[in-house]
Amino acid sequence: MKRLILASLAGGIVLFVWGMLAWTVLPHHTMTMRPLPKEDSVVATLQRCITTEGMYYFPGMMEGMDAPSQGTTTEEAWRKRHMRGPIGMILYIPTGRDPMMVGQFVWGFVIFVLAAFIASWLLSRSTAVAGSYWQRVSFCGILGIFLAVADHLVAMNWLYFPADYTAAMIVDAVVGWSLAGMAIAAIVKAPSR
């Protein structure tokens, strides 16, 4: 258990540092997350129309349309709006927040340590634990690939996330977990005989 905790902390630190570098130093996120054009007028409209924090999408399914498979005229109208566009999602927080809250960084670090604990535990239970250092690193890198497929590619397919944004997130996942794997693999290994 001591090795798992040490590996979790080491992996969590690496993921945290990689995340900071990826989002603040490297250019791939600034190239894929664009500022909102005419922000003041768009924000004024949002403030007038939305008062509750949440995730919003458009075009929204119209009232009386329980499921897209009913074949009603309401569904047909929604499909036409969807085909015509625009299509979008808005994460909306009407009250605003401090973008650099200490609690957010602390919670982010805790999440990375928890994720590294899960990766360390999975590695300790796999056949890769008896392999070479690079085989153990590869195991963690494959977890990054799994994350990329199971989360980022799914979001690109179903939620229409842009390909460039998705590619940047995939790079983050694979590189981050490969780097974390270097720390985790140094600690989690088969017992010496």
N, C-alpha and C positions, 0 to 999 in steps of 0.2 A: 504493500500500500504506500510505503514511503516513496518508492520509485515513481509510482503513478502521480503522487502529489507533486514531486519535483518536476516530472515531465510536464505536468499540467501547467505549472508556473512558468517553466522555460518556454513551452509552446505558446502559452498565452502572451508572454512578453514579446516573443518574435512576431506573433500575429498583430499585436497592438502596434509595434514599431513599424511593421510592414504597412499596416493600414494608414498610419500617419504619413509615411513617405508616399504611398500610392495616391493619397488624396490631397497632399499639400505640396509635394515636390515634383513628382512625375506628371507629365502633361496629359496622360490618357483620359483623365476624368474631366479636365477643363475643356477638352476637345469634344466631349460627348454630352455634357450637361450645359446647355446653353442658357444664357440669361433670357428672361421673358421680354419679347419686344413690347413696347408701349406699356411697360409694367404699371405705371401710375393709373392709367385708364382701366386696365384689366383688373387691378387690385380694387379700384373703386367699385367696379361692377360686382366683383366677388363679395365685397363687404355689404353691398346693397342686397344681394341675392342669397347669401349663405350665412347663417348665424351659428351653426353647430359644427364643431370639430368632426372631421371624418374623411373618408375616402369617397370621392364622387367620380362618376363616369358619365360620359355622354357619347352618343345619344342614349338616354335612359329608356328602359322598357316602360311603356305607357301603362297607366292604371287600367286594370281589367285584363291585363295580359299576364296570365299566370306562368306560362312556359312558352318558349319560342316554337313549339311544335303543334300549336293548336290550329294553325292555318286560318286564323281570323283576319278580318280586315285591319284590326289593330296591329296584329303581327306584321301584316304586309306593309303597313305604314312605317313601322319601326325598321323593318328590313330596308326599305327605300332610304330612310334617313341614315341608316348605317352604311349603305352602299354609296350614298352621295357624300358623306363625311361633313364636317370633320369628326374624327373619333378622338377621344382623349380621356385622361384621368387627372384628377386634381387631389393631392393630399393637402387638406386645408385645416389650418389652426388659426382661428380668428383672433386670438389674443396675442400671438407672437411668443417667442421664447428667446432666451440668451443663446446665441449660437455656440458659445464655448463654455457651457456650464460644467463645473467641476464634477458634479454628480453624474453627468452624461458620460464623461471620460471614465470615471470610476466604474459605472455600470457597464460600459463598453469593455473595459478590461476584465471585469468579472465574467462577462459573456464569453470572451476569448479563452479565459482559463477553463471555463466549463466545457467549451467546445474541444479544447486541447485535452481535457480529462477524458472525454468520450473517445477521442482519437487514440489516446494512450491506452485506454482500457481495451478498445478493439484490437489494437496492435498486440497487446499482451496476450490476447486470446487467439490470435491468428497463427498460422504456420510461419508467417513472415518474421515473427519474433526470433526464430532460430536461425534466420538467414543472416547475410552480411549486413553491415551498416547501411550500404546503399539500397539493399532490398527493403530494409525497414523504412528508409527515407521514401522510397518509391511507394510503399504502402500508404503513407500519409499523403503523398502527391496524388495518388489515385482517389483519395477521399476528396481532394479539391476538384478533381475531374467529375466525381459523382455529384458534388454540390453544383458544379457548373451545369451539368445535364439536368439534374432533378429540380433545380430552381431557376437558373437564369435562362436556359433554353425553353423551359416550360413557359416562363413569363413572356419571352419573345414570341412564342407561338400563340398563346391564348390572350395575352394582354397587349399585343402589338408593340412590345418594347423595341426600340430601334436596334438594328444590327450593330452599329458602332458602340452604343451603350452596353449592349449584351457582351460584345467582344471584350470591352474594358473590364466588365465584371468577371468574365471568365478568366482573364489574365490575372486579376486580383486573387481569385479563388485558387487557381492552380499554382501560381508563384507563392502566394501566402502559405498554402498548406505544404508545399515542397520545402520552403524555408523552415516552417515550424517542424516539419518532419526531420530536418537535420538536428534540431535540438531534442526532439522527442526520442529519435532513434539512438542518440548518444546515451540516453538514460534507460529506456525500456528495451531490454534485450534478454535473451534466454540466460538463466543462471549458469555460471561457470561450473564445469564438472571437475 
